[in-house]
Amino acid sequence: MHEMSLAGGILRVVEDAAARERFARVQRLTLEAGALAGVEVRALRFALQAMCPGTCLDGAEIVIEQPPGQAWCLPCAASVPIHSRTEPCPVCGSHQLQPTGGTELRVRDLVVQDA
């Protein structure tokens, strides 16, 4: 379950920001986990909630947005929406797709409380 490792990395990013920006607590953490990022959102949420007690994320609302995947189809030269990397182009049926969006896992926003 690599989501536990991802959650640990997210927690480190947030704690580093807390030390640098001098805030005590996070009220809301907003993440973006694209449809093509290879992240099981429920497992990531569970891992974050398991790691939160005793940290600046303790009690924080965790919002995980899931933007759709986008790809560039080489044969038909179109930008198309896709839900998985194995899906064919919805326009021409080709599997020659280059993902262009929805591949990221990132911290989008922190709502914090001062120290």
C-alpha positions in Angstrom: 0.0 0.0 0.0 2.0 2.9 -1.3 -0.6 5.4 -0.1 0.9 5.1 3.4 4.2 6.3 2.0 2.4 9.1 0.1 0.6 10.2 3.2 3.9 10.3 5.1 5.4 12.6 2.4 2.3 14.8 2.5 2.6 15.1 6.3 6.3 16.1 5.9 5.4 18.8 3.4 2.8 20.2 5.7 5.0 20.0 8.8 7.8 21.7 6.9 5.4 24.5 5.9 4.3 24.8 9.5 7.8 25.3 10.7 8.7 27.7 8.0 5.5 29.8 8.1 5.0 29.4 11.9 1.4 28.1 12.1 0.2 25.7 14.8 -2.6 23.8 13.2 -4.2 23.1 9.8 -7.9 23.5 9.6 -8.3 22.2 6.1 -5.9 20.4 3.8 -6.9 20.2 0.1 -5.1 17.7 -2.1 -5.4 17.0 -5.8 -5.1 13.4 -6.9 -5.6 13.1 -10.6 -7.5 10.2 -12.1 -4.2 8.9 -13.7 -2.0 9.5 -10.7 -2.3 5.8 -9.6 -3.5 6.8 -6.1 -6.4 5.0 -4.3 -8.1 8.0 -2.8 -9.9 6.1 0.0 -6.6 4.4 1.1 -4.8 7.8 1.0 -7.5 9.4 3.2 -7.3 6.5 5.6 -3.5 6.7 5.8 -3.6 10.5 6.4 -6.2 10.1 9.1 -4.1 7.4 10.8 -1.0 9.6 10.8 -2.7 12.8 11.9 -3.0 12.4 15.7 -0.4 14.5 17.5 0.6 16.5 14.3 -0.5 19.8 13.0 -3.0 17.9 10.9 -4.8 16.6 13.9 -8.5 17.4 13.5 -8.1 18.9 10.0 -10.7 18.5 7.3 -9.1 16.6 4.5 -10.4 17.3 1.0 -9.2 15.3 -1.9 -10.2 16.5 -5.4 -10.0 14.1 -8.3 -9.5 15.9 -11.6 -10.2 13.8 -14.7 -7.4 12.5 -16.9 -6.5 14.1 -20.2 -4.4 12.7 -23.0 -3.1 13.7 -26.4 -4.0 11.2 -29.1 -1.1 10.9 -31.6 -3.1 9.4 -34.6 -6.0 11.9 -34.5 -4.1 14.8 -32.9 -6.8 15.6 -30.4 -6.9 16.3 -26.7 -9.3 13.8 -25.2 -10.6 12.9 -21.7 -9.7 9.5 -20.3 -10.4 7.6 -17.1 -7.5 5.2 -17.1 -4.2 4.7 -18.9 -5.5 1.6 -20.6 -8.5 3.3 -22.2 -8.5 3.9 -26.0 -9.1 7.3 -27.6 -12.8 8.0 -27.5 -12.5 9.7 -31.0 -10.5 7.1 -33.1 -10.1 4.1 -30.8 -6.2 4.3 -30.8 -4.2 3.3 -27.8 -1.4 5.7 -28.7 -2.2 8.3 -26.0 0.2 10.6 -24.2 -1.2 11.6 -20.8 -1.3 15.4 -20.4 -3.4 16.0 -17.2 -4.8 14.2 -14.2 -1.4 12.6 -13.4 -0.5 14.7 -10.4 -0.7 14.3 -6.6 -0.2 17.7 -5.0 -1.1 19.8 -2.0 -3.4 22.5 -3.4 -4.3 24.5 -0.4 -3.9 24.8 3.4 -6.2 26.7 5.7 -4.2 27.2 8.8 -4.5 28.6 12.4 -1.7 30.8 13.7 0.5 29.7 16.6 
